[in-house]
């Protein structure tokens, strides 16, 4: 799956795709052990897709990228620069709140 398509997925879609690919890879590995699989190329592709999905999910978790916002049925993500600016504003506001409490 292309990286851009993965980036456009919502967190729920991303988690679903990750689980689905994991199950499919399990089945392919099982077939390979039984000698029924013809090529291992599909396992490699799935492994890379899972890694991409997990990387995007981790980026969003760390605030390096923002999950897409659904507007009118089409998902659009904010640019990473906007996400970093928003994350920076959140951290500075937390620091100012802590200073005000003291």
C-alpha angles and dihedrals in degrees: 000000000000119000093235092056090050091050090053093055121103117239091258093050090047093052091046092050090049093052092044093051091047091054092047091049090051090054092047093049090049091051091048091054090051091049094244098114116091099198138017094212093097091055090054092049093049092047090054092046090053091049091050092050092049091047093053091047091051092048089054091047091053092045095245090121133019126233114246119267115226112231118168095344095302121103119225127178127210116245115264091245090060090047091053091049091050092048091049091051091052093052094047092049090051090052092050091049090052091049091050092051093053 
